[in-house]
Amino acid sequence: MSVSTAAADQAVCAPLPVLGRDVTVPLVTGGEVTYAALDYAASAPALQRVWDDVAAYAPYYGSVHRGAGYLSQLSTDLFENSRKTVAEFLDCREGDQVVFTRSTTDSLNLLAATLPADCQVFVFETEHHASLLPWKDARVTYLNAPRSPRQAVETLERALADRDPYGPALVCVTGASNVTGELWPVRELAAAAHAHGARIVLDAAQLAPHHPVSVRDLDVDWVAFSGHKLYAPFGSGVLAGRSDWLREAEPYLAGGGASRKVSRRTDGGVDVEWHESAARHEAGSPNVIGVYSIASACKALTEAGFDTLVAREQHLIDTVRAGLAEVPEVRVLSLFGDDAPRVGVISFVVEGWNSSHFAAALSAEYGIGVRDGLFCAHPLVRTLLGSDPQTQGECGAPEAAPGEKSLNAIRVSFGAGTPDEHVERFVTAVRELVRDGAKWQYRTEDGRCVPAV
């Protein structure tokens, strides 16, 4: 390989520039270190490209769908072109709608509000709370945690075979677990759902930032994801897919933008004609900055090339898993086994350590940010840990003093902006903490384990 070719390959494999990549944080042991952000599964840092695009647009900010002025027209075009960009990113079908929301949670609650009467919903207990909880007004069947992709499909097929064949039904499934990172057999689950007359919605919050998502190829009816996991700032999300349930349901929010025509009646009331397009569920002044940032992130990931991004992330996954495997006290959590394909999300427990204590030491002594707790997926983590729900604290809160056996877990997660040095420092830190113990004293404060003064 020539020097120029090697340099080109190195450039292709470099992490994408993200905000905060040069931020330094103090260590309790003295000095400072570049912060290693390894909590992408909660919120990924914004891409520098996204931030630059938003900054370039900011002086031209104007009302959307409201004004006749130049800036309003520009902002409206930007907003609607962002809708087209997202549709292309998801490979939507002709006739599909792209509705902008606040987050994945908001998207799935919106879809829940559009369910036909007497709709039956099927959801695995392994789901994140965003896709586990919104279906309170439907008949919900919670499916047990499968131990293989094949078992997941078989479990769903059995459940669907026992349902009312004439009523509406919806299956909700994650694309990649926010706890184990494991990829779910979405295409096969969609085929099973459709074979039994049901529809399916894909929670792609953890999938879309790591792998290409094609609504057409996966044959899902809807897909939901969040901007803040896709390297865009907080406050924006997407629900994309079939338009009929969305068009026939009452607006998610009543107000301006969702209404096409409002008139007074002779009895003093009002008659409303609602939009049938995506605007039906986008009442109020839209978050044009958030929407544009999602579109910018979609373009950036597409231009970087998912083949390259997936290959580089797999290298990081292999580095972390190999490092953790060398520490006997570490147990990595998994549903489908070590060989299951996954994204850069890995949860584990350390024998003899409270998870909050371990995560606090990673931060205070090594400048590494991870997450500890139940990751807003309480049933799944409890299943993987074999723990008693009655002994658990709230999501993210430690339930035992530092040094006692942990009843929650630690999660490390990374992606397109993660440098090799961050995961290498993490592996070294885990090895040293298990071998030598923490260098500092810690105490519990407001439900968190923190360094003692």
C-alpha positions in Angstrom: 0.0 0.0 0.0 1.4 3.4 -0.9 1.8 6.2 1.6 -0.9 8.3 -0.1 -3.4 5.3 -0.1 -2.7 4.6 3.6 -3.2 8.3 4.5 -6.5 8.3 2.5 -7.7 5.2 4.4 -6.8 6.7 7.7 -8.7 9.8 6.8 -11.8 7.8 5.8 -11.7 5.9 9.1 -11.3 9.0 11.3 -14.1 9.8 13.7 -16.6 12.5 12.5 -15.9 15.9 14.1 -18.4 16.5 17.0 -18.9 19.4 19.4 -17.0 18.9 22.7 -14.2 16.8 21.3 -11.6 19.1 22.8 -13.3 19.8 26.1 -11.2 19.1 29.2 -12.5 18.1 32.6 -10.8 18.1 36.0 -9.8 14.9 37.8 -10.2 14.4 41.6 -6.6 13.1 41.6 -5.3 16.3 40.0 -4.9 17.7 36.6 -7.2 17.7 33.6 -8.0 15.3 30.8 -9.9 15.5 27.5 -13.4 14.3 28.2 -14.3 10.9 26.9 -18.0 11.0 26.0 -19.1 7.4 26.1 -22.9 7.9 26.7 -24.0 8.1 23.1 -27.0 5.9 23.7 -28.5 8.6 26.0 -27.5 11.6 23.8 -24.8 11.7 21.1 -22.8 14.9 20.8 -23.9 17.1 17.9 -21.9 16.8 14.7 -19.8 19.9 14.0 -21.3 19.9 10.5 -24.8 20.1 12.0 -23.8 23.0 14.3 -22.2 24.9 11.4 -25.3 24.4 9.2 -27.6 25.7 11.9 -25.3 28.7 12.7 -25.2 29.6 9.0 -29.0 29.5 8.9 -29.6 31.3 12.2 -29.4 34.9 10.8 -32.2 34.0 8.4 -34.5 32.6 11.0 -38.2 33.4 10.4 -41.7 32.1 10.9 -42.7 28.9 9.1 -45.9 28.7 7.1 -46.9 32.1 8.5 -45.3 35.0 6.7 -45.1 36.6 3.3 -41.6 38.0 4.0 -38.4 36.7 2.5 -37.1 35.2 5.7 -40.4 33.4 6.4 -40.5 32.0 2.9 -36.9 30.9 3.2 -37.6 29.2 6.6 -40.7 27.5 5.2 -38.7 26.1 2.3 -36.0 25.0 4.6 -38.5 23.2 6.8 -40.3 21.4 4.0 -37.0 20.5 2.2 -35.9 19.0 5.5 -38.9 16.8 5.4 -37.9 15.6 2.0 -34.3 14.9 3.2 -35.6 12.8 6.1 -37.9 10.9 3.8 -34.9 10.1 1.5 -32.7 9.2 4.5 -35.4 6.6 5.6 -36.1 5.5 2.0 -39.8 6.1 2.5 -42.4 4.9 0.1 -44.6 7.1 -2.1 -47.5 8.3 0.1 -45.6 8.0 3.4 -45.8 11.0 5.7 -42.9 12.5 7.7 -44.2 14.1 10.9 -41.8 16.2 13.0 -42.1 15.7 16.8 -40.1 16.3 19.9 -38.5 12.9 20.3 -38.9 9.1 19.8 -41.1 9.1 22.9 -43.3 11.9 21.5 -43.4 10.1 18.1 -44.7 6.8 19.6 -47.2 8.6 21.8 -48.4 10.4 18.7 -48.9 7.1 17.0 -50.6 5.6 20.0 -53.1 8.5 19.8 -54.0 7.5 16.2 -54.7 3.9 16.9 -58.1 2.7 15.6 -60.7 1.7 18.2 -60.1 -1.7 19.8 -56.6 -1.9 18.4 -54.4 -4.6 20.0 -50.8 -3.8 20.5 -48.0 -6.4 20.8 -44.7 -5.3 22.5 -41.8 -7.2 23.9 -41.0 -6.5 27.6 -37.4 -5.8 26.4 -38.4 -2.5 25.0 -37.2 0.9 26.1 -40.0 2.8 28.1 -40.5 5.1 25.1 -42.0 2.1 23.2 -43.2 0.1 26.1 -45.5 2.6 27.8 -47.5 4.8 25.3 -50.1 2.2 24.6 -52.3 2.7 27.7 -55.5 3.2 25.7 -55.1 0.0 23.7 -55.3 -3.7 24.5 -51.7 -4.5 25.1 -50.0 -7.9 25.0 -46.5 -7.9 26.6 -44.3 -10.6 25.1 -41.6 -12.3 27.2 -37.9 -11.5 26.5 -36.6 -13.8 23.7 -33.2 -15.4 23.9 -32.5 -15.4 20.2 -33.7 -13.5 17.1 -35.5 -16.7 15.9 -37.3 -17.0 19.2 -38.4 -13.4 18.9 -40.1 -14.1 15.6 -41.6 -17.4 16.9 -42.9 -15.7 20.0 -44.6 -12.9 18.0 -46.1 -15.4 15.5 -47.7 -17.4 18.3 -49.1 -14.3 19.9 -50.5 -13.0 16.6 -52.0 -16.4 15.7 -54.1 -16.2 18.9 -55.4 -12.7 18.3 -58.8 -11.6 16.8 -58.0 -11.9 13.1 -60.5 -9.1 12.2 -59.5 -6.4 14.5 -56.6 -3.9 14.0 -53.3 -4.8 15.5 -49.9 -3.1 15.9 -46.5 -4.6 16.7 -43.9 -2.3 18.3 -40.2 -3.3 18.3 -36.8 -1.8 18.7 -34.2 -2.0 15.9 -31.2 -2.1 18.4 -31.5 -2.5 22.1 -30.5 0.5 24.2 -29.2 -1.9 26.8 -27.3 -4.6 25.0 -26.9 -3.0 21.6 -28.1 -6.1 19.9 -29.8 -5.9 16.5 -33.3 -7.2 16.3 -34.7 -9.2 13.3 -36.9 -6.3 12.1 -37.5 -7.5 8.6 -38.6 -11.0 9.8 -40.8 -9.5 12.5 -42.4 -7.2 9.9 -43.1 -10.2 7.7 -44.7 -12.1 10.6 -46.8 -9.0 11.5 -48.1 -8.5 8.0 -48.7 -12.3 7.5 -51.2 -12.0 10.4 -52.8 -8.8 9.3 -51.0 -6.6 11.8 -48.9 -3.4 11.3 -45.5 -2.7 12.8 -43.7 0.4 14.1 -39.9 0.4 14.4 -38.3 2.3 17.3 -35.1 3.3 15.5 -33.7 5.6 18.2 -30.6 3.4 18.7 -30.5 2.0 15.1 -30.6 5.1 12.9 -27.4 6.6 14.2 -25.4 3.4 13.5 -27.0 1.7 10.5 -29.0 2.7 7.5 -32.7 2.4 8.0 -34.9 1.7 4.9 -38.7 1.8 5.5 -39.1 0.2 2.1 -36.6 -2.6 2.6 -37.5 -3.5 6.2 -41.2 -3.2 5.2 -42.2 -1.5 8.4 -45.3 0.6 8.5 -43.7 3.4 10.7 -40.4 4.3 12.0 -39.6 6.7 14.9 -36.3 8.2 16.0 -34.8 11.2 17.9 -32.5 14.0 16.7 -30.5 14.0 19.9 -29.3 10.4 19.3 -28.6 11.2 15.6 -25.9 13.8 16.3 -28.4 16.7 16.3 -29.3 19.0 19.2 -32.1 18.2 21.6 -35.8 18.8 21.0 -36.7 17.2 17.7 -37.8 13.8 16.5 -39.5 12.0 13.6 -42.4 9.7 13.0 -42.5 8.5 9.4 -44.7 6.0 7.6 -48.2 5.2 6.4 -50.5 8.1 6.2 -54.0 6.5 6.7 -54.1 6.2 10.5 -52.4 9.6 10.8 -54.9 11.2 8.4 -58.0 9.6 10.0 -57.1 10.4 13.7 -57.9 13.5 15.6 -54.9 15.9 15.6 -52.3 15.1 18.2 -52.5 18.8 19.3 -55.3 21.2 18.4 -54.2 24.6 17.2 -52.9 26.7 14.4 -51.0 24.9 11.7 -53.0 21.7 12.1 -56.2 23.5 11.0 -57.0 24.3 7.4 -60.2 26.2 8.0 -62.0 27.4 11.2 -65.5 29.0 11.1 -68.1 30.1 13.6 -71.4 28.3 13.8 -74.7 30.0 14.4 -74.9 28.3 17.8 -71.7 30.0 18.9 -69.4 27.1 18.5 -66.7 26.5 15.8 -66.3 24.1 12.9 -62.8 23.0 12.1 -61.4 21.5 8.9 -58.1 19.8 9.7 -55.2 19.2 7.4 -54.7 15.7 6.0 -51.0 16.1 5.5 -48.3 15.8 8.2 -49.3 19.3 9.3 -52.3 17.7 10.9 -50.1 16.6 13.8 -47.7 19.6 13.9 -49.8 22.3 15.5 -48.1 25.4 16.7 -44.9 27.1 15.5 -42.6 24.3 14.5 -39.1 23.8 15.7 -37.4 24.7 12.5 -33.9 24.7 14.0 -34.4 21.2 15.3 -35.9 20.0 12.1 -33.1 21.5 10.0 -30.5 19.9 12.4 -32.0 16.5 11.8 -31.9 17.0 8.1 -28.3 18.1 8.3 -27.3 15.1 10.3 -29.1 12.8 7.8 -27.0 14.4 5.0 -23.8 14.2 7.0 -24.2 10.5 7.8 -25.2 9.7 4.3 -22.2 11.5 2.8 -19.8 9.9 5.3 -21.1 6.5 4.1 -22.7 3.9 6.5 -20.4 1.2 5.2 -17.4 3.1 6.5 -19.2 4.2 9.7 -20.3 0.7 10.5 -16.8 -0.8 9.9 -15.2 1.7 12.1 -17.8 1.3 14.9 -17.3 -2.5 14.7 -13.6 -1.9 15.4 -14.5 0.1 18.5 -17.0 -2.6 19.6 -14.3 -5.3 19.2 -11.8 -3.2 21.2 -14.2 -2.8 24.1 -15.5 -6.3 24.2 -12.0 -7.8 24.0 -10.9 -5.5 26.8 -13.8 -6.4 29.1 -13.4 -10.1 28.4 -9.9 -9.9 29.9 -11.4 -8.9 33.3 -13.0 -11.9 35.0 -15.0 -9.8 37.3 -16.9 -8.2 34.4 -20.1 -9.7 33.1 -21.5 -8.2 29.8 -25.3 -8.3 29.5 -26.8 -10.0 26.5 -30.1 -11.5 25.3 -28.9 -13.1 22.1 -25.4 -14.2 23.0 -21.8 -13.1 22.2 -22.0 -13.6 18.5 -25.1 -11.4 17.9 -24.6 -8.4 15.7 -24.8 -5.2 17.6 -24.3 -1.4 17.6 -21.9 0.5 20.0 -24.0 0.0 23.1 -22.6 -2.4 25.8 -23.9 -2.9 29.4 -22.2 -4.8 32.1 -21.8 -5.3 35.8 -18.6 -5.7 37.9 -18.5 -8.2 40.7 -18.1 -6.5 44.0 -18.9 -3.1 42.8 -22.0 -0.9 43.0 -22.6 0.3 39.4 -23.1 3.9 40.5 -19.8 3.8 42.4 -18.0 2.4 39.4 -19.4 4.9 37.0 -18.6 7.8 39.4 -15.0 6.6 39.6 -14.7 6.4 35.8 -15.8 10.0 35.6 -13.9 11.5 38.6 -10.6 9.6 38.1 -10.4 9.1 34.4 -12.7 11.8 32.8 -14.9 9.1 31.2 -18.7 9.7 31.0 -20.9 6.5 31.0 -24.3 5.8 32.4 -25.4 3.6 35.2 -28.8 2.4 36.3 -31.7 0.7 34.5 -31.5 2.8 31.3 -35.3 3.4 31.2 -35.7 -0.2 30.2 -36.4 -1.6 33.7 -38.0 -4.9 32.8 -35.2 -5.8 30.4 -32.3 -4.9 32.8 -34.0 -6.7 35.7 -34.5 -9.8 33.4 -30.8 -9.7 32.5 -29.7 -9.2 36.1 -32.2 -11.6 37.6 -33.0 -9.0 40.2 -36.1 -8.4 42.3 -38.0 -5.3 41.1 -38.9 -4.4 44.7 -35.2 -3.7 45.5 -34.5 -1.4 42.7 -34.2 2.4 42.8 -35.5 4.8 40.2 -33.9 4.9 36.7 -30.3 5.8 37.2 -30.3 5.9 41.0 -28.0 3.7 43.0 -29.8 1.3 45.4 -26.8 0.2 47.5 -23.9 1.9 49.1 -20.5 2.0 47.3 -18.8 -1.3 47.4 -21.9 -3.4 47.8 -23.3 -5.7 45.2 -24.9 -3.8 42.3 -28.5 -4.3 41.4 -28.3 -2.1 38.3 -25.7 -1.9 35.5 -23.2 0.3 33.7 -23.5 1.2 30.1 -20.8 2.4 27.7 -21.9 3.6 24.3 -20.2 5.3 21.4 -20.5 6.1 17.7 -19.3 8.0 14.7 -17.6 10.7 16.7 -15.7 8.5 19.2 -11.9 8.5 18.9 -10.0 5.2 19.5 -8.3 6.8 22.5 -11.6 7.1 24.3 -12.5 3.4 24.2 -8.8 2.5 24.9 -8.8 4.7 28.0 -12.1 3.2 29.1 -10.7 -0.4 28.8 -7.6 0.6 30.8 -9.8 2.3 33.4 -12.0 -0.7 33.9 -8.9 -2.9 34.3 -7.2 -0.6 36.8 -10.4 0.0 38.9 -11.0 -3.7 39.3 -7.4 -4.5 40.0 -6.5 -1.6 42.3 -9.8 -0.1 43.5 -10.8 3.5 43.4 -8.2 6.1 44.4 -10.8 8.4 46.0 -13.5 8.1 48.6 -17.2 8.4 47.4 -20.5 9.1 49.1 -24.2 9.1 48.1 -25.7 12.5 47.6 -29.2 13.2 46.2 -29.4 9.6 45.0 -26.0 9.7 43.2 -22.6 8.4 44.0 -20.2 11.3 44.0 -16.6 12.0 45.1 -16.3 12.9 48.8 -14.9 16.3 49.5 
